[in-house]
Amino acid sequence: MKRLAGASLLVFANKTDVGGCMTPEEIREGLQLDAIKTHKWTIIRCSAITGENLKEGLDHKQYRQCFRAQADWPHGPSGTPA
């Protein structure tokens, strides 16, 4: 469980280009994200077909991972950032 300390959750809301899809608010409520108090979370609307926001989501994940590594350093394996 300690390895998850500082982890963040990224939810890709796929198929946002399809009519009748869930809104970010519906996703948040359905996944009960407001109940998560120990980790940061983000919902990013995307479309796997068009690629809309996929790069932005991965960039966000990479940014959070880099931030986490800096916050955890040097506590990762062999003294390397986690």
TITITOR-128614 format. One record per residue (C-alpha): residue number from 1; residue in three letters; x, z, y. Coordinates in Angstrom, 2 decimals. Each point is the difference from the previous one (the first is absolute). Layout:
REM TITITOR-128614
{n:NUM res:ALA x:X z:Z y:Y}
...
***
This chain:
REM TITITOR-128614
{n:1 res:MET x:0.00 z:0.00 y:0.00}
{n:2 res:LYS x:2.94 z:0.67 y:2.31}
{n:3 res:ARG x:0.94 z:-3.68 y:-0.19}
{n:4 res:LEU x:-3.29 z:-0.86 y:1.73}
{n:5 res:ALA x:0.72 z:2.25 y:2.96}
{n:6 res:GLY x:-0.11 z:-2.11 y:3.13}
{n:7 res:ALA x:-1.44 z:-3.01 y:-1.83}
{n:8 res:SER x:-2.62 z:-2.08 y:1.75}
{n:9 res:LEU x:-2.92 z:-1.98 y:-1.40}
{n:10 res:LEU x:-0.62 z:-3.60 y:0.98}
{n:11 res:VAL x:-3.37 z:-1.46 y:-0.96}
{n:12 res:PHE x:-0.24 z:-3.77 y:0.12}
{n:13 res:ALA x:-3.62 z:-0.87 y:0.73}
{n:14 res:ASN x:-0.03 z:-3.38 y:-1.73}
{n:15 res:LYS x:-2.66 z:-2.70 y:0.34}
{n:16 res:THR x:-0.74 z:0.82 y:3.61}
{n:17 res:ASP x:-0.64 z:-3.70 y:0.47}
{n:18 res:VAL x:-3.05 z:0.22 y:-2.30}
{n:19 res:GLY x:-3.38 z:0.75 y:1.53}
{n:20 res:GLY x:-1.46 z:3.36 y:-1.00}
{n:21 res:CYS x:3.37 z:1.59 y:-0.72}
{n:22 res:MET x:0.47 z:3.70 y:0.56}
{n:23 res:THR x:1.06 z:1.12 y:3.45}
{n:24 res:PRO x:3.05 z:2.21 y:0.45}
{n:25 res:GLU x:-2.38 z:2.89 y:0.68}
{n:26 res:GLU x:-1.82 z:-0.60 y:-3.30}
{n:27 res:ILE x:3.32 z:-0.15 y:-1.84}
{n:28 res:ARG x:1.14 z:3.22 y:1.67}
{n:29 res:GLU x:-3.20 z:1.75 y:-1.01}
{n:30 res:GLY x:-0.06 z:-1.49 y:-3.52}
{n:31 res:LEU x:3.57 z:1.07 y:-0.72}
{n:32 res:GLN x:-0.53 z:3.32 y:1.79}
{n:33 res:LEU x:3.16 z:-0.59 y:1.99}
{n:34 res:ASP x:-0.93 z:2.62 y:2.60}
{n:35 res:ALA x:0.47 z:2.62 y:-2.73}
{n:36 res:ILE x:3.70 z:-0.90 y:-0.26}
{n:37 res:LYS x:1.68 z:2.47 y:2.32}
{n:38 res:THR x:3.50 z:0.01 y:-1.48}
{n:39 res:HIS x:0.86 z:-3.68 y:0.41}
{n:40 res:LYS x:-0.47 z:-2.67 y:2.64}
{n:41 res:TRP x:-2.18 z:-2.93 y:-0.96}
{n:42 res:THR x:-0.79 z:-3.39 y:1.48}
{n:43 res:ILE x:-2.57 z:-2.69 y:-0.79}
{n:44 res:ILE x:1.09 z:-3.57 y:0.74}
{n:45 res:ARG x:-2.51 z:-2.83 y:-0.22}
{n:46 res:CYS x:1.46 z:-2.98 y:-1.85}
{n:47 res:SER x:-0.69 z:-3.19 y:-1.89}
{n:48 res:ALA x:2.08 z:-0.88 y:-3.02}
{n:49 res:ILE x:-1.15 z:-3.61 y:0.23}
{n:50 res:THR x:0.95 z:-0.60 y:3.64}
{n:51 res:GLY x:2.79 z:2.58 y:0.10}
{n:52 res:GLU x:-1.54 z:1.64 y:3.06}
{n:53 res:ASN x:1.65 z:3.39 y:0.69}
{n:54 res:LEU x:1.94 z:0.10 y:-3.28}
{n:55 res:LYS x:3.36 z:-0.20 y:1.77}
{n:56 res:GLU x:-1.13 z:2.59 y:2.55}
{n:57 res:GLY x:-1.03 z:2.35 y:-2.81}
{n:58 res:LEU x:3.31 z:-0.38 y:-1.80}
{n:59 res:ASP x:1.87 z:0.45 y:3.29}
{n:60 res:HIS x:-2.00 z:3.20 y:0.55}
{n:61 res:LYS x:0.90 z:1.21 y:-3.50}
{n:62 res:GLN x:3.67 z:-0.81 y:0.56}
{n:63 res:TYR x:-0.04 z:1.84 y:3.35}
{n:64 res:ARG x:-1.60 z:3.09 y:-1.56}
{n:65 res:GLN x:2.46 z:-0.09 y:-2.91}
{n:66 res:CYS x:2.94 z:-0.23 y:2.39}
{n:67 res:PHE x:-1.41 z:2.86 y:2.09}
{n:68 res:ARG x:-0.51 z:2.07 y:-3.14}
{n:69 res:ALA x:3.53 z:-0.72 y:-1.20}
{n:70 res:GLN x:1.43 z:1.15 y:3.32}
{n:71 res:ALA x:-2.12 z:3.17 y:-0.08}
{n:72 res:ASP x:1.02 z:0.80 y:-3.61}
{n:73 res:TRP x:3.67 z:-0.94 y:0.29}
{n:74 res:PRO x:2.25 z:1.18 y:-1.59}
{n:75 res:HIS x:-2.36 z:1.45 y:-2.60}
{n:76 res:GLY x:-0.48 z:-3.19 y:-2.01}
{n:77 res:PRO x:1.75 z:-0.74 y:-3.32}
{n:78 res:SER x:3.78 z:0.20 y:0.26}
{n:79 res:GLY x:-0.27 z:0.86 y:3.69}
{n:80 res:THR x:-1.48 z:-3.40 y:0.87}
{n:81 res:PRO x:-3.16 z:-0.30 y:2.06}
{n:82 res:ALA x:-3.15 z:0.52 y:-2.06}
***
